[in-house]
């Protein structure tokens, strides 16, 4: 398991990564012209995420963070009540 220093280093490296040439993907059946969440796959299982309406604001997740998010979403952790 990574300690706090290792996690911080991973995040710094992730945000230093040049992602100008990545392919942004939206949900099937959506158009880049409409508002949607887009993701891009990065090296080592990392993922970048942005809104198509604000493409300059990009969040980046390590593989461990993304895996935890996906598992939580599948488990209903983010369902609106």
Buried (B, 14 or more C-beta within 10 A) or exposed (E): EEEEEEBEEBBEBBEEBEBEEBEBEBEEEBEEEEEBEBBBEBEEEBBBBBBBEEEEEBEBBBBBBBEEBEEEEEEEEEEEE
